[in-house]
Amino acid sequence: MEYIDPVRVISNNSSGKMGVAVAEAALNAGAEVTLVAGKITVQPSSRIKVVDGETAEKCSELYTANLVRKNTTFCISSSCRRLAGSSPCN
């Protein structure tokens, strides 16, 4: 959900099934997984760390905060949703 102003919002109620499926596949392949997600209707494995972010801005902040971790050898990012109001990186 993206707020236009304090009263109006743009929303797209997605189940989150694709994002959870990608996270589960990575977990099954042996990865340590942190899933940054908005409102989802499916329950991921308890071994997946889920970080909740309601807006595009909040998801972006949480993604950045969770991307840089101590002792991380590499990171794979998969975006399964189009965040309203997001803009390309410069």
RACORJO-V847009 format. One record per run of one state. SS is the DSSP state (helix for helix, strand for strand, loop for the rest). FROM is the first residue (numbers start at 1). LEN is the number of residues. If there is no record, write none. Layout:
ss->SS from->FROM len->LEN
ss->SS from->FROM len->LEN
This chain:
ss->loop from->1 len->1
ss->strand from->2 len->2
ss->loop from->4 len->5
ss->strand from->9 len->2
ss->loop from->11 len->6
ss->helix from->17 len->12
ss->loop from->29 len->5
ss->strand from->34 len->4
ss->loop from->38 len->11
ss->strand from->49 len->4
ss->loop from->53 len->3
ss->helix from->56 len->12
ss->loop from->68 len->23
